[in-house]
C-alpha cells in the first residue's frame, strides 16, 4: 500500500521536474533568439561559421600547402 504511494510521489515529482526543465530550456532558446544568437536545442553553436575562413587556416601536418583546384 505504502509502496504505491511512494512510487506515485516519485513519478509526480519527476514529471514536475521535466516540465520545469523543459520550460527553462524553452525560455533560454527564446532569449537566445531575441539576442540574435544561433544555437541548437542543446545550447551549442549550430556551426554557422565562415567555412572558407576556417579552411584557409588549416594546413596539412607536413606544413605543405595543397591546391584544391
N, C-alpha and C positions, 0 to 999 in steps of 0.2 A: 504494500500500500504506500509506504513512505518512499520507496524506490521510484515509483512512477511520478510522485510529486517532485522529487529531486531531478529526475530526467526532464520533466516538463519545464522546471525552472531553468535548467541549464540551456535547453533549447530556446526558451523565451529570451534569455539574456544574450545568447549567441545571435539570434535573429535581430534583436535591437542593435547590437554591436555592428552587424553587417549593414543595416540601414544607415546608421550614423556614419560609418566608414565610407559608404558609397556617396552619401550626401557631401562629405568632406572632399572627396575626390572631384565630385561634380563642381563644387564651389571653386576649387583650385583651378580646374580647367577653364571655367568661365572667367576667372580673374586673369589667367594667362592669355586668354583670347582677347580680353579687353585691353591688355597691355601690349598686344601685338606679337606675343611670343608664339613659336610653333613647337608644341610638344605633343607627344602621343599619350595614350591613356596611362602609361607608366611614368609619365613625367620626364621622359628622356627626349632629347632632341630628335626631330624627325629625320635629320640628315639633309635639310635644305641648305646645303653648303655649296660654294662655288667649286665644282669638281675640277675644273681646269686649273684653278689657282693651286689646289692641293696636289694635283698630278704633276705640276711643274716643280714642286718642292721635293718630290720623291725621286730618288736616284737608285740605280742598281747597287748591290752590295760591293761590286768591284770599283765603283766610282765612275764607270764609263757611261756616258750618255748614249742612249739608243734612240734612233729616229722611229717614230710611229708611222711615218708616211712611206 
